[in-house]
Amino acid sequence: MALHGLVLPNSLVVLTAARSRPPVIIAGRCSSARFVFSSPSANTKLIVPSSSTNNPYPATDREEEVAGGEDEHELKLLGTWRGPFALRVRLALNFKGLSYEYQEEDLANKSDLLLESNPVNKKVPVLIHNGVPICESLAILEYIDEVYRGTGPCLLPGDPYQRAVARFWAAYIDQNLVAPWWKMFVGKTDKEKHEGTKQTLAAVEKLEVALRECSSGKPFFGGDNVGYIDVVLGGMVAWMQGTEALCGLELLDATKTPLLLAWMERFGGMEPAKVVLPDIDRLVEFAKMKRAQKALI
Ligand SMILES: N[C@@H](CCC(=O)N[C@@H](CS)C(=O)NCC(=O)O)C(=O)O
């Protein structure tokens, strides 16, 4: 997004985001409505107002955009009711107690808003915050967590090492659980399906260990509260529960993955999850139909 502004030595400067209607004042990561550039022309410096103290990361000279402040709170999510990526965003918004408008997308006939908001991948989810789109589910989760730091539980831990661990497992879930699960479900050949199955089962065993280590005996990956890994994996809960009906095998069992099994029950039973997690029978029926049509799910 282009920034419009004028920097004159010793003057106050307010920047606005050109494409936003109405124009929004840009204030780094902070929520204040205005900020000041002190401008020795060669080395312009952003002075962050004091209201940015909730920001977990230091402000840099490269100002970043947050459209509006905490009081300007317009969130719209484009997603599908069953997609694990959109579901994780809905879970995060619900666990943080944020209200948002939800727009269900038809992936066979994507809305103009989706195509304009995510012109690169044309995929859901897209979160639109005061008119500004954010794409890719993991990036969206981090965005929500940073912008609404003071609202609801923090998803990512404060400690940089623990944050890196959480990001590691989130990436692991995408690469080693979600993708192979898909291969197991829609693989073109038996060999491909078999490979997908093997990889998926290996991933849940690793995630069992991850849960034991990350939770340290507490109920969630995030400890006492639902955190980043919980919502990332949470998007797969209904699919995991539907695995037997869809792929002919139980994914989790009381002998090999007792912690994950208990986690899934606990997580799925919480109110913020219950209101968005799809009904398993509906999901299974829909997924079978789409697989038969070889259509996008
Ligand atoms: N890496 C993306 C994946 C998103 C994704 O694959 N979304 C699917 C729905 S579950 C989609 O929009 N598919 C439409 C398409 O491929 O055209 C994320 O994490 O947001």
The ligand as an SDF file (V2000), in Angstrom:
LIG
                    3D

 20 19  0  0  0  0  0  0  0  0999 V2000
   -1.4070  -21.8570    2.9570 N   0  0  0  0  0  0  0  0  0  0  0  0
   -2.7420  -21.3340    2.8740 C   0  0  0  0  0  0  0  0  0  0  0  0
   -3.6540  -22.4270    2.3650 C   0  0  0  0  0  0  0  0  0  0  0  0
   -5.0570  -21.9240    2.0810 C   0  0  0  0  0  0  0  0  0  0  0  0
   -5.8610  -22.9020    1.2260 C   0  0  0  0  0  0  0  0  0  0  0  0
   -5.3310  -23.8690    0.6900 O   0  0  0  0  0  0  0  0  0  0  0  0
   -7.1600  -22.6070    1.1110 N   0  0  0  0  0  0  0  0  0  0  0  0
   -8.0220  -23.4110    0.2790 C   0  0  0  0  0  0  0  0  0  0  0  0
   -9.2970  -23.7930    1.0120 C   0  0  0  0  0  0  0  0  0  0  0  0
   -8.9640  -24.8970    2.3470 S   0  0  0  0  0  0  0  0  0  0  0  0
   -8.4750  -22.5830   -0.9250 C   0  0  0  0  0  0  0  0  0  0  0  0
   -8.8000  -21.4210   -0.7920 O   0  0  0  0  0  0  0  0  0  0  0  0
   -8.5170  -23.1890   -2.1090 N   0  0  0  0  0  0  0  0  0  0  0  0
   -8.9730  -22.5360   -3.2940 C   0  0  0  0  0  0  0  0  0  0  0  0
   -8.0970  -22.8090   -4.4600 C   0  0  0  0  0  0  0  0  0  0  0  0
   -7.1120  -23.5670   -4.3300 O   0  0  0  0  0  0  0  0  0  0  0  0
   -8.3830  -22.2710   -5.5410 O   0  0  0  0  0  0  0  0  0  0  0  0
   -3.1540  -20.8060    4.2510 C   0  0  0  0  0  0  0  0  0  0  0  0
   -2.5750  -21.2620    5.2560 O   0  0  0  0  0  0  0  0  0  0  0  0
   -3.9860  -19.8990    4.3280 O   0  0  0  0  0  0  0  0  0  0  0  0
  1  2  1  0
  2  3  1  0
  2 18  1  0
  3  4  1  0
  4  5  1  0
  5  6  2  0
  5  7  1  0
  7  8  1  0
  8  9  1  0
  8 11  1  0
  9 10  1  0
 11 12  2  0
 11 13  1  0
 13 14  1  0
 14 15  1  0
 15 16  2  0
 15 17  1  0
 18 19  2  0
 18 20  1  0
M  END
$$$$
